[in-house]
Structures are given as structure tokens and as C-alpha cells.
Amino acid sequence: MSARVVILRGRTSDRTPGGGPGAQALGQLLASEPELVGSPEPPRAQDYREDLRDSRAAIAAAGERLEAALDAGELPVLLASDCSICLSTLPAIARRDPAAHVVWLDAHGDFNTPATTGSGFLGGMCLAAPCGRWDSGFGAGLDPRRVILSDARDLDPAERDEIDAAGARILAPAAVAEAVAGERVFLHLDFDILDPSVMPAGVPAPGGLTADGLRHLLAGLVDSCDLVGVELTAFEAPDDPRERERLARTLAAAIEPLGVRPPIG
């Protein structure tokens, strides 16, 4: 299956400046002509209700582009600044393929709700909404029992309670591939799963993977399951263009097992 690489440049819930440039830098390494959607906007700290209002078009575009790729028989590979695109992509996957599993590779659970969030950050609530724990306006339908979070090393106590109550699973990276062996899988990869010493992060959490560790995890996952789509988020690119390029190439090498690369010739 050929990949359709889409860079979503519009605002989702961006609070830091590096996510948009990071998505673009990595996407341009993964495809000779990636599809560019939307226009960049300055980051700003907003309450989730304001971000739902201001980011509605960009978030909706993610689900639309995912479905367009699937309709064309292509593997959707979406890149965005923040995880909030999952508000539309995961309900779309749930509608089209209810038996599919979601593997959520992220230092964070993003499973807060309006009742538990301490920051009001939409990006910290975005997985809970497709699982039906609160209403974002983009739909739900994702069975949380088909969600695997890894490594989810930085969780709020109330957020962990929400995960447990919903029935989602938290697994160590080494256990993910076996858990979804033979299954259809949609992969969400937030690059803060990497240790901050390897990759800068908007919300750093020590104790993450090395680049080689991520590559090994993805190689095992691809060998064990049927990958139906990918979203890549939260590459917090630095301002320096040479360092941004170096880190983008580090990430491209780490995710090489996904098989997403420009055609030769």
C-alpha cells in the first residue's frame, strides 16, 4: 500500500512554537510531494473550549484527509503539531473499522476530561473524547478496550483513574507488538515518547525511549500487525534550521520500519 503523507499546518492546540515547523520538516523527508493543508498560526495558550472553536477546521481536515486516503486505498500518514487531530481521526477509524485497535505511543495519556483537567489543555484531553469520556463535538465510537497506551509514563492521578474506568490498557513498549499481533492497528505516535535528551518536547517527561528503542518498537509492531494508518505529532523543532534538519533526519530513521519514504526516481 502506498502512503499518502499529509502535513496539517493549521492550529490544533499549539502552545509552543516548534510543533508546526517540526511537522513540516519531517513530512518533507517522508514524501517528495506531501500534501499541505491549512496555514500556520502563532502558538498561544488557550482553554480547550477556545481551541475547539478556533481549531475546528484544522481538526476536521485531519479526519477528512484520513478518509480520503483510505477511500483511495492508500495508507494515511498525517503529521501535525499536536495530538488534537485525533479528535477527528479516531472517530473516523472507529466508524470505518470498529474492530481496529489504536496504539497510542506517547509519554502522556491525553485522557483527561473537562472534569479532571488541571490545565484546560485540549491536547491533554484528546484521546478521552473519541473514547466517549466527554463530548468534543467531533464524535466518539472508539471502544477504549481496543486502545493500548505506551509508555504513558507521565499521567495525572485522575487521568489514570479515567483510563482504568474506561478499560484502556497501559503496556510497556516491549509488550505492545504481542498485544496486537494479527490485528488491524491505527498508530498514534507522539515524539515525546523519546527521552528529552534525545528529542526536545513541549511537555518533557524524563525516562523515555532512545531513537534506536523507538525503531525497534516500530519494527516489532509492523511485523506483528496490519497497519491501517499513522499520525505523527509533537516534534518540537528548534529554531536553528540545521539542528531542525538533523533532528528530523533522526526521526525519519527511527520511524523507517513504517515504510514511509519518498519514491526512488
LINSUL-V910734 format. One record per backbone hydrogen bond with DSSP energy under -1.0 kcal/mol. CO is the residue of the C=O (numbers start at 1). NH is the residue of the N-H. Records with the same first field share a line. If there is no record, write none. Layout:
CO: NH + NH
This chain:
2: 75
4: 77
5: 35
6: 79
7: 37
14: 44
18: 22 + 237
19: 23
20: 24
21: 25
22: 26
23: 27
24: 28
26: 29 + 30
27: 31
35: 7
37: 9
47: 51
48: 52
49: 53
50: 54
51: 55
55: 59
56: 60
57: 61
58: 62
59: 63
60: 64
61: 65
62: 66
63: 67
64: 68
65: 69
66: 70
67: 71
68: 72
69: 74
70: 73
75: 4
76: 230
77: 6
78: 232
79: 8
81: 234
82: 85
83: 86
84: 87
85: 88 + 89
86: 90
88: 92
89: 93
90: 94
91: 95
92: 96
93: 97
97: 100
101: 186
102: 148
103: 188
104: 150
105: 190
106: 152
107: 154
110: 127 + 128
113: 116 + 117
120: 48
121: 124
122: 125
124: 112
125: 129
127: 131
128: 133
129: 132
130: 142
143: 146
144: 147
146: 102
147: 169
148: 104
149: 171
150: 106
156: 160
157: 161
158: 162
159: 163
160: 164
161: 165
162: 166
163: 167 + 168
169: 149
172: 175
173: 176
175: 179
176: 180
178: 181
180: 183
183: 226
184: 101
185: 228
186: 103
187: 231
188: 105
189: 233
190: 193
191: 194
193: 209
195: 198 + 199
209: 195
210: 214
211: 215
212: 216
213: 217
214: 218
215: 219
216: 220
217: 221
218: 222
219: 223
220: 224
221: 225
224: 182
226: 185
229: 187
230: 78
231: 189
232: 80
233: 191
234: 236
235: 237
240: 244
241: 245
242: 246
243: 247
244: 248
245: 249
246: 250
247: 251
248: 252
249: 253
250: 254
251: 255
255: 258
256: 259
